[in-house]
Amino acid sequence: MRISDLQTPARLYAVTESESLYGGRSFSLAPGMTVWGDFQPDTPEVESMAEGDAFVVQGADFICRSAAGLARGGRLSLKGFDWTIISLDEGADGYVRARLERIHV
């Protein structure tokens, strides 16, 4: 993969964790850097849990040069949608593939 293949900008939102006054944990998304990558969306699929309760699940691969700042559970905002990072893996060529997912009604 060439650097010229990484033409899609994505805004990274990292998950931050903090402790509450009562010892509990709270999680929030903090805006981070812009990551450039090759975005490869899958075809959306309609799923349902019960009759009349349908939703759309779509997966995608986002291939970039570095995993810096990327973490499972974080979010990438790209192409007008927010995508949750489901998993990360690094190829032999050093590029990182983030598996993304978005669910919408």
A tleap script that builds the chain and sets N, CA, C and O, in Angstrom:
source leaprc.protein.ff14SB
mol = sequence {
  NMET ARG ILE SER ASP LEU GLN THR PRO ALA
  ARG LEU TYR ALA VAL THR GLU SER GLU SER
  LEU TYR GLY GLY ARG SER PHE SER LEU ALA
  PRO GLY MET THR VAL TRP GLY ASP PHE GLN
  PRO ASP THR PRO GLU VAL GLU SER MET ALA
  GLU GLY ASP ALA PHE VAL VAL GLN GLY ALA
  ASP PHE ILE CYS ARG SER ALA ALA GLY LEU
  ALA ARG GLY GLY ARG LEU SER LEU LYS GLY
  PHE ASP TRP THR ILE ILE SER LEU ASP GLU
  GLY ALA ASP GLY TYR VAL ARG ALA ARG LEU
  GLU ARG ILE HIE CVAL
}
set mol.1.N position { 0.840 -1.174 0.000 }
set mol.1.CA position { 0.000 0.000 0.000 }
set mol.1.C position { 0.886 1.238 0.000 }
set mol.1.O position { 1.881 1.312 0.720 }
set mol.2.N position { 0.508 2.191 -0.811 }
set mol.2.CA position { 1.262 3.444 -0.913 }
set mol.2.C position { 0.599 4.525 -0.061 }
set mol.2.O position { -0.591 4.454 0.247 }
set mol.3.N position { 1.378 5.504 0.304 }
set mol.3.CA position { 0.863 6.617 1.101 }
set mol.3.C position { -0.251 7.341 0.351 }
set mol.3.O position { -1.164 7.884 0.975 }
set mol.4.N position { -0.186 7.356 -0.975 }
set mol.4.CA position { -1.222 8.021 -1.769 }
set mol.4.C position { -2.565 7.296 -1.698 }
set mol.4.O position { -3.585 7.861 -2.091 }
set mol.5.N position { -2.585 6.042 -1.199 }
set mol.5.CA position { -3.831 5.297 -1.036 }
set mol.5.C position { -4.602 5.734 0.210 }
set mol.5.O position { -5.790 5.438 0.339 }
set mol.6.N position { -3.940 6.427 1.117 }
set mol.6.CA position { -4.548 6.846 2.383 }
set mol.6.C position { -5.169 8.232 2.214 }
set mol.6.O position { -4.581 9.236 2.618 }
set mol.7.N position { -6.358 8.281 1.614 }
set mol.7.CA position { -6.944 9.560 1.227 }
set mol.7.C position { -8.188 9.953 2.007 }
set mol.7.O position { -8.812 10.967 1.693 }
set mol.8.N position { -8.560 9.180 3.008 }
set mol.8.CA position { -9.768 9.489 3.772 }
set mol.8.C position { -9.393 9.994 5.163 }
set mol.8.O position { -8.787 9.260 5.944 }
set mol.9.N position { -9.747 11.242 5.482 }
set mol.9.CA position { -9.481 11.747 6.836 }
set mol.9.C position { -10.566 11.278 7.809 }
set mol.9.O position { -11.745 11.228 7.458 }
set mol.10.N position { -10.160 10.939 9.016 }
set mol.10.CA position { -11.096 10.527 10.063 }
set mol.10.C position { -10.703 11.219 11.362 }
set mol.10.O position { -9.530 11.241 11.735 }
set mol.11.N position { -11.678 11.776 12.035 }
set mol.11.CA position { -11.429 12.418 13.333 }
set mol.11.C position { -11.513 11.344 14.420 }
set mol.11.O position { -12.516 10.638 14.524 }
set mol.12.N position { -10.472 11.227 15.216 }
set mol.12.CA position { -10.403 10.228 16.269 }
set mol.12.C position { -10.988 10.776 17.566 }
set mol.12.O position { -10.653 11.884 17.983 }
set mol.13.N position { -11.856 10.003 18.198 }
set mol.13.CA position { -12.384 10.303 19.518 }
set mol.13.C position { -11.970 9.158 20.423 }
set mol.13.O position { -12.468 8.041 20.283 }
set mol.14.N position { -11.067 9.429 21.346 }
set mol.14.CA position { -10.539 8.405 22.238 }
set mol.14.C position { -11.418 8.279 23.485 }
set mol.14.O position { -12.020 9.252 23.938 }
set mol.15.N position { -11.477 7.081 24.020 }
set mol.15.CA position { -12.229 6.834 25.247 }
set mol.15.C position { -11.362 7.225 26.436 }
set mol.15.O position { -10.232 6.757 26.571 }
set mol.16.N position { -11.894 8.081 27.288 }
set mol.16.CA position { -11.184 8.453 28.511 }
set mol.16.C position { -11.979 7.929 29.699 }
set mol.16.O position { -13.209 7.883 29.673 }
set mol.17.N position { -11.258 7.538 30.735 }
set mol.17.CA position { -11.878 6.969 31.929 }
set mol.17.C position { -11.504 7.818 33.129 }
set mol.17.O position { -10.358 8.243 33.274 }
set mol.18.N position { -12.478 8.057 33.981 }
set mol.18.CA position { -12.199 8.801 35.211 }
set mol.18.C position { -12.964 8.161 36.369 }
set mol.18.O position { -13.976 7.486 36.180 }
set mol.19.N position { -12.446 8.397 37.566 }
set mol.19.CA position { -13.071 7.840 38.758 }
set mol.19.C position { -13.985 8.889 39.374 }
set mol.19.O position { -13.626 10.063 39.465 }
set mol.20.N position { -15.175 8.453 39.797 }
set mol.20.CA position { -16.118 9.371 40.426 }
set mol.20.C position { -15.775 9.528 41.912 }
set mol.20.O position { -14.918 8.818 42.439 }
set mol.21.N position { -16.441 10.447 42.562 }
set mol.21.CA position { -16.219 10.678 43.990 }
set mol.21.C position { -16.562 9.454 44.830 }
set mol.21.O position { -16.041 9.291 45.933 }
set mol.22.N position { -17.431 8.598 44.314 }
set mol.22.CA position { -17.885 7.435 45.068 }
set mol.22.C position { -17.193 6.137 44.646 }
set mol.22.O position { -17.651 5.051 45.000 }
set mol.23.N position { -16.095 6.240 43.893 }
set mol.23.CA position { -15.319 5.070 43.505 }
set mol.23.C position { -15.762 4.401 42.225 }
set mol.23.O position { -15.181 3.393 41.822 }
set mol.24.N position { -16.776 4.938 41.579 }
set mol.24.CA position { -17.235 4.376 40.308 }
set mol.24.C position { -16.379 4.876 39.152 }
set mol.24.O position { -15.488 5.703 39.344 }
set mol.25.N position { -16.643 4.390 37.997 }
set mol.25.CA position { -15.925 4.792 36.788 }
set mol.25.C position { -16.893 5.412 35.802 }
set mol.25.O position { -18.028 4.958 35.659 }
set mol.26.N position { -16.440 6.446 35.129 }
set mol.26.CA position { -17.221 7.015 34.035 }
set mol.26.C position { -16.337 7.088 32.800 }
set mol.26.O position { -15.130 7.314 32.885 }
set mol.27.N position { -16.961 6.894 31.668 }
set mol.27.CA position { -16.243 6.884 30.398 }
set mol.27.C position { -16.820 7.974 29.506 }
set mol.27.O position { -18.031 8.196 29.482 }
set mol.28.N position { -15.948 8.647 28.780 }
set mol.28.CA position { -16.399 9.669 27.843 }
set mol.28.C position { -15.471 9.674 26.636 }
set mol.28.O position { -14.387 9.090 26.663 }
set mol.29.N position { -15.911 10.334 25.590 }
set mol.29.CA position { -15.121 10.433 24.373 }
set mol.29.C position { -14.460 11.805 24.308 }
set mol.29.O position { -15.125 12.830 24.457 }
set mol.30.N position { -13.159 11.818 24.089 }
set mol.30.CA position { -12.405 13.074 23.984 }
set mol.30.C position { -11.899 13.220 22.552 }
set mol.30.O position { -11.301 12.291 22.009 }
set mol.31.N position { -12.135 14.382 21.935 }
set mol.31.CA position { -11.654 14.566 20.566 }
set mol.31.C position { -10.135 14.515 20.506 }
set mol.31.O position { -9.439 15.018 21.389 }
set mol.32.N position { -9.651 13.907 19.464 }
set mol.32.CA position { -8.206 13.763 19.286 }
set mol.32.C position { -7.775 14.246 17.912 }
set mol.32.O position { -8.297 15.227 17.382 }
set mol.33.N position { -6.833 13.547 17.361 }
set mol.33.CA position { -6.213 13.950 16.106 }
set mol.33.C position { -6.990 13.456 14.885 }
set mol.33.O position { -7.936 12.677 15.005 }
set mol.34.N position { -6.576 13.918 13.726 }
set mol.34.CA position { -7.104 13.420 12.459 }
set mol.34.C position { -6.172 12.333 11.946 }
set mol.34.O position { -4.954 12.506 11.904 }
set mol.35.N position { -6.765 11.210 11.557 }
set mol.35.CA position { -6.024 10.060 11.049 }
set mol.35.C position { -6.397 9.888 9.583 }
set mol.35.O position { -7.573 9.956 9.223 }
set mol.36.N position { -5.393 9.666 8.736 }
set mol.36.CA position { -5.641 9.438 7.314 }
set mol.36.C position { -5.529 7.951 7.025 }
set mol.36.O position { -4.615 7.281 7.506 }
set mol.37.N position { -6.471 7.439 6.231 }
set mol.37.CA position { -6.433 6.016 5.923 }
set mol.37.C position { -7.198 5.674 4.664 }
set mol.37.O position { -7.724 6.541 3.966 }
set mol.38.N position { -7.240 4.384 4.397 }
set mol.38.CA position { -7.991 3.835 3.274 }
set mol.38.C position { -9.268 3.243 3.857 }
set mol.38.O position { -9.214 2.270 4.610 }
set mol.39.N position { -10.416 3.824 3.515 }
set mol.39.CA position { -11.705 3.420 4.076 }
set mol.39.C position { -12.386 2.437 3.135 }
set mol.39.O position { -12.582 2.732 1.956 }
set mol.40.N position { -12.747 1.263 3.659 }
set mol.40.CA position { -13.359 0.209 2.848 }
set mol.40.C position { -14.636 -0.276 3.546 }
set mol.40.O position { -14.581 -1.222 4.332 }
set mol.41.N position { -15.791 0.361 3.270 }
set mol.41.CA position { -17.038 -0.026 3.938 }
set mol.41.C position { -17.625 -1.311 3.367 }
set mol.41.O position { -17.466 -1.609 2.183 }
set mol.42.N position { -18.306 -2.070 4.227 }
set mol.42.CA position { -19.050 -3.251 3.810 }
set mol.42.C position { -20.471 -2.817 3.431 }
set mol.42.O position { -20.877 -1.684 3.689 }
set mol.43.N position { -21.202 -3.723 2.826 }
set mol.43.CA position { -22.600 -3.471 2.509 }
set mol.43.C position { -23.415 -3.528 3.805 }
set mol.43.O position { -23.265 -4.476 4.576 }
set mol.44.N position { -24.275 -2.532 4.063 }
set mol.44.CA position { -25.086 -2.557 5.284 }
set mol.44.C position { -26.027 -3.768 5.302 }
set mol.44.O position { -26.494 -4.216 4.254 }
set mol.45.N position { -26.297 -4.289 6.492 }
set mol.45.CA position { -27.196 -5.423 6.659 }
set mol.45.C position { -28.294 -5.058 7.653 }
set mol.45.O position { -28.033 -4.437 8.684 }
set mol.46.N position { -29.519 -5.449 7.331 }
set mol.46.CA position { -30.642 -5.220 8.224 }
set mol.46.C position { -30.751 -6.417 9.160 }
set mol.46.O position { -30.765 -7.565 8.717 }
set mol.47.N position { -30.829 -6.139 10.458 }
set mol.47.CA position { -30.976 -7.186 11.471 }
set mol.47.C position { -32.150 -6.834 12.364 }
set mol.47.O position { -32.564 -5.677 12.435 }
set mol.48.N position { -32.682 -7.832 13.041 }
set mol.48.CA position { -33.784 -7.574 13.967 }
set mol.48.C position { -33.686 -8.494 15.167 }
set mol.48.O position { -33.234 -9.634 15.060 }
set mol.49.N position { -34.112 -7.988 16.305 }
set mol.49.CA position { -34.135 -8.761 17.540 }
set mol.49.C position { -35.529 -9.363 17.750 }
set mol.49.O position { -35.660 -10.464 18.285 }
set mol.50.N position { -36.550 -8.645 17.333 }
set mol.50.CA position { -37.938 -9.092 17.455 }
set mol.50.C position { -38.707 -8.538 16.265 }
set mol.50.O position { -38.219 -7.657 15.556 }
set mol.51.N position { -39.880 -9.044 16.055 }
set mol.51.CA position { -40.693 -8.592 14.930 }
set mol.51.C position { -40.967 -7.093 15.041 }
set mol.51.O position { -41.413 -6.615 16.084 }
set mol.52.N position { -40.703 -6.366 13.977 }
set mol.52.CA position { -40.931 -4.931 13.962 }
set mol.52.C position { -39.821 -4.111 14.582 }
set mol.52.O position { -39.933 -2.887 14.659 }
set mol.53.N position { -38.755 -4.747 15.025 }
set mol.53.CA position { -37.637 -4.052 15.681 }
set mol.53.C position { -36.380 -4.248 14.834 }
set mol.53.O position { -35.499 -5.027 15.199 }
set mol.54.N position { -36.297 -3.549 13.713 }
set mol.54.CA position { -35.174 -3.720 12.789 }
set mol.54.C position { -34.178 -2.572 12.924 }
set mol.54.O position { -34.547 -1.438 13.227 }
set mol.55.N position { -32.916 -2.894 12.692 }
set mol.55.CA position { -31.862 -1.898 12.683 }
set mol.55.C position { -30.824 -2.313 11.641 }
set mol.55.O position { -30.801 -3.459 11.192 }
set mol.56.N position { -29.972 -1.371 11.269 }
set mol.56.CA position { -28.971 -1.615 10.235 }
set mol.56.C position { -27.591 -1.650 10.880 }
set mol.56.O position { -27.234 -0.767 11.660 }
set mol.57.N position { -26.823 -2.680 10.545 }
set mol.57.CA position { -25.449 -2.822 11.016 }
set mol.57.C position { -24.542 -2.749 9.792 }
set mol.57.O position { -24.779 -3.420 8.788 }
set mol.58.N position { -23.513 -1.934 9.888 }
set mol.58.CA position { -22.555 -1.828 8.797 }
set mol.58.C position { -21.147 -1.904 9.362 }
set mol.58.O position { -20.830 -1.236 10.346 }
set mol.59.N position { -20.320 -2.700 8.753 }
set mol.59.CA position { -18.923 -2.813 9.134 }
set mol.59.C position { -18.042 -2.130 8.103 }
set mol.59.O position { -18.496 -1.794 7.009 }
set mol.60.N position { -16.791 -1.930 8.455 }
set mol.60.CA position { -15.838 -1.308 7.534 }
set mol.60.C position { -14.425 -1.594 8.024 }
set mol.60.O position { -14.207 -1.875 9.203 }
set mol.61.N position { -13.489 -1.520 7.119 }
set mol.61.CA position { -12.068 -1.571 7.453 }
set mol.61.C position { -11.487 -0.189 7.200 }
set mol.61.O position { -11.801 0.453 6.198 }
set mol.62.N position { -10.641 0.261 8.111 }
set mol.62.CA position { -9.935 1.528 7.956 }
set mol.62.C position { -8.454 1.198 8.117 }
set mol.62.O position { -8.002 0.863 9.211 }
set mol.63.N position { -7.711 1.294 7.031 }
set mol.63.CA position { -6.293 0.928 7.045 }
set mol.63.C position { -5.461 2.204 7.111 }
set mol.63.O position { -5.620 3.107 6.290 }
set mol.64.N position { -4.567 2.262 8.106 }
set mol.64.CA position { -3.742 3.455 8.309 }
set mol.64.C position { -2.308 3.043 8.636 }
set mol.64.O position { -2.012 1.855 8.763 }
set mol.65.N position { -1.439 4.010 8.768 }
set mol.65.CA position { -0.017 3.732 8.954 }
set mol.65.C position { 0.393 3.465 10.383 }
set mol.65.O position { 1.448 2.878 10.620 }
set mol.66.N position { -0.419 3.885 11.347 }
set mol.66.CA position { -0.013 3.760 12.741 }
set mol.66.C position { -1.229 3.550 13.627 }
set mol.66.O position { -2.326 4.012 13.314 }
set mol.67.N position { -1.027 2.849 14.734 }
set mol.67.CA position { -2.096 2.634 15.705 }
set mol.67.C position { -2.056 3.682 16.811 }
set mol.67.O position { -2.807 3.581 17.781 }
set mol.68.N position { -1.198 4.680 16.684 }
set mol.68.CA position { -1.076 5.709 17.721 }
set mol.68.C position { -2.421 6.377 17.959 }
set mol.68.O position { -3.001 6.967 17.047 }
set mol.69.N position { -2.912 6.281 19.186 }
set mol.69.CA position { -4.174 6.890 19.561 }
set mol.69.C position { -5.397 6.021 19.322 }
set mol.69.O position { -6.457 6.286 19.891 }
set mol.70.N position { -5.276 4.997 18.500 }
set mol.70.CA position { -6.405 4.109 18.223 }
set mol.70.C position { -6.515 3.062 19.323 }
set mol.70.O position { -5.508 2.516 19.774 }
set mol.71.N position { -7.733 2.788 19.749 }
set mol.71.CA position { -7.958 1.772 20.776 }
set mol.71.C position { -9.354 1.199 20.597 }
set mol.71.O position { -10.266 1.878 20.125 }
set mol.72.N position { -9.502 -0.034 20.973 }
set mol.72.CA position { -10.800 -0.699 20.911 }
set mol.72.C position { -11.794 0.100 21.758 }
set mol.72.O position { -11.500 0.458 22.899 }
set mol.73.N position { -12.961 0.373 21.197 }
set mol.73.CA position { -13.975 1.159 21.887 }
set mol.73.C position { -13.945 2.637 21.527 }
set mol.73.O position { -14.902 3.360 21.805 }
set mol.74.N position { -12.861 3.094 20.913 }
set mol.74.CA position { -12.779 4.487 20.473 }
set mol.74.C position { -13.684 4.705 19.265 }
set mol.74.O position { -14.304 3.765 18.766 }
set mol.75.N position { -13.752 5.926 18.808 }
set mol.75.CA position { -14.595 6.231 17.659 }
set mol.75.C position { -13.817 6.990 16.604 }
set mol.75.O position { -12.933 7.791 16.907 }
set mol.76.N position { -14.169 6.715 15.352 }
set mol.76.CA position { -13.673 7.491 14.225 }
set mol.76.C position { -14.882 8.132 13.562 }
set mol.76.O position { -15.868 7.455 13.267 }
set mol.77.N position { -14.806 9.419 13.332 }
set mol.77.CA position { -15.861 10.133 12.637 }
set mol.77.C position { -15.378 10.395 11.218 }
set mol.77.O position { -14.433 11.151 10.993 }
set mol.78.N position { -16.051 9.750 10.265 }
set mol.78.CA position { -15.657 9.921 8.877 }
set mol.78.C position { -16.835 9.700 7.949 }
set mol.78.O position { -17.759 8.952 8.268 }
set mol.79.N position { -16.798 10.346 6.816 }
set mol.79.CA position { -17.853 10.245 5.808 }
set mol.79.C position { -19.230 10.592 6.389 }
set mol.79.O position { -20.248 10.078 5.925 }
set mol.80.N position { -19.259 11.460 7.400 }
set mol.80.CA position { -20.511 11.915 7.971 }
set mol.80.C position { -21.110 11.008 9.032 }
set mol.80.O position { -22.216 11.271 9.504 }
set mol.81.N position { -20.408 9.942 9.421 }
set mol.81.CA position { -20.927 9.005 10.415 }
set mol.81.C position { -19.875 8.732 11.483 }
set mol.81.O position { -18.677 8.903 11.259 }
set mol.82.N position { -20.352 8.302 12.653 }
set mol.82.CA position { -19.457 7.879 13.733 }
set mol.82.C position { -19.355 6.368 13.711 }
set mol.82.O position { -20.370 5.671 13.699 }
set mol.83.N position { -18.132 5.861 13.706 }
set mol.83.CA position { -17.845 4.432 13.648 }
set mol.83.C position { -17.112 4.019 14.917 }
set mol.83.O position { -16.171 4.695 15.332 }
set mol.84.N position { -17.524 2.927 15.533 }
set mol.84.CA position { -16.874 2.398 16.727 }
set mol.84.C position { -15.757 1.451 16.303 }
set mol.84.O position { -15.946 0.618 15.416 }
set mol.85.N position { -14.588 1.581 16.941 }
set mol.85.CA position { -13.468 0.679 16.656 }
set mol.85.C position { -13.721 -0.631 17.396 }
set mol.85.O position { -13.767 -0.662 18.626 }
set mol.86.N position { -13.885 -1.707 16.638 }
set mol.86.CA position { -14.179 -3.022 17.193 }
set mol.86.C position { -12.890 -3.794 17.475 }
set mol.86.O position { -12.773 -4.457 18.505 }
set mol.87.N position { -11.924 -3.707 16.560 }
set mol.87.CA position { -10.657 -4.418 16.746 }
set mol.87.C position { -9.559 -3.740 15.942 }
set mol.87.O position { -9.825 -2.963 15.025 }
set mol.88.N position { -8.330 -4.047 16.303 }
set mol.88.CA position { -7.135 -3.541 15.609 }
set mol.88.C position { -6.195 -4.698 15.345 }
set mol.88.O position { -6.036 -5.584 16.186 }
set mol.89.N position { -5.569 -4.691 14.173 }
set mol.89.CA position { -4.493 -5.651 13.926 }
set mol.89.C position { -3.470 -5.030 12.987 }
set mol.89.O position { -3.794 -4.174 12.164 }
set mol.90.N position { -2.238 -5.478 13.128 }
set mol.90.CA position { -1.132 -4.933 12.345 }
set mol.90.C position { -0.661 -5.970 11.347 }
set mol.90.O position { -0.430 -7.128 11.695 }
set mol.91.N position { -0.520 -5.540 10.096 }
set mol.91.CA position { -0.053 -6.427 9.043 }
set mol.91.C position { 1.460 -6.515 9.017 }
set mol.91.O position { 2.153 -5.745 9.682 }
set mol.92.N position { 1.962 -7.459 8.241 }
set mol.92.CA position { 3.405 -7.643 8.108 }
set mol.92.C position { 4.073 -6.418 7.481 }
set mol.92.O position { 5.259 -6.173 7.698 }
set mol.93.N position { 3.305 -5.654 6.705 }
set mol.93.CA position { 3.853 -4.459 6.060 }
set mol.93.C position { 3.878 -3.248 6.990 }
set mol.93.O position { 4.324 -2.175 6.585 }
set mol.94.N position { 3.405 -3.401 8.236 }
set mol.94.CA position { 3.433 -2.319 9.213 }
set mol.94.C position { 2.176 -1.483 9.256 }
set mol.94.O position { 2.027 -0.647 10.147 }
set mol.95.N position { 1.262 -1.684 8.317 }
set mol.95.CA position { 0.014 -0.934 8.324 }
set mol.95.C position { -0.949 -1.533 9.334 }
set mol.95.O position { -0.883 -2.725 9.634 }
set mol.96.N position { -1.836 -0.712 9.854 }
set mol.96.CA position { -2.788 -1.128 10.880 }
set mol.96.C position { -4.188 -1.143 10.267 }
set mol.96.O position { -4.591 -0.204 9.581 }
set mol.97.N position { -4.918 -2.228 10.528 }
set mol.97.CA position { -6.304 -2.323 10.080 }
set mol.97.C position { -7.208 -2.195 11.297 }
set mol.97.O position { -7.152 -3.004 12.223 }
set mol.98.N position { -8.039 -1.167 11.275 }
set mol.98.CA position { -9.045 -0.992 12.321 }
set mol.98.C position { -10.359 -1.507 11.760 }
set mol.98.O position { -10.817 -1.054 10.711 }
set mol.99.N position { -10.959 -2.451 12.460 }
set mol.99.CA position { -12.271 -2.952 12.064 }
set mol.99.C position { -13.295 -2.066 12.755 }
set mol.99.O position { -13.275 -1.922 13.977 }
set mol.100.N position { -14.203 -1.466 11.961 }
set mol.100.CA position { -15.171 -0.505 12.454 }
set mol.100.C position { -16.584 -1.040 12.312 }
set mol.100.O position { -16.848 -1.946 11.522 }
set mol.101.N position { -17.495 -0.457 13.101 }
set mol.101.CA position { -18.897 -0.829 12.998 }
set mol.101.C position { -19.761 0.365 13.370 }
set mol.101.O position { -19.404 1.168 14.231 }
set mol.102.N position { -20.897 0.463 12.709 }
set mol.102.CA position { -21.902 1.470 13.076 }
set mol.102.C position { -23.265 0.807 13.012 }
set mol.102.O position { -23.528 -0.023 12.142 }
set mol.103.N position { -24.126 1.185 13.944 }
set mol.103.CA position { -25.472 0.641 14.022 }
set mol.103.C position { -26.422 1.819 13.989 }
set mol.103.O position { -26.257 2.783 14.737 }
set mol.104.N position { -27.429 1.739 13.109 }
set mol.104.CA position { -28.404 2.827 13.033 }
set mol.104.C position { -29.783 2.268 12.721 }
set mol.104.O position { -29.920 1.152 12.221 }
set mol.105.N position { -30.783 3.049 13.017 }
set mol.105.CA position { -32.181 2.643 12.815 }
set mol.105.C position { -32.619 3.050 11.446 }
set mol.105.O position { -33.763 2.805 11.065 }
savepdb mol mol.pdb
quit
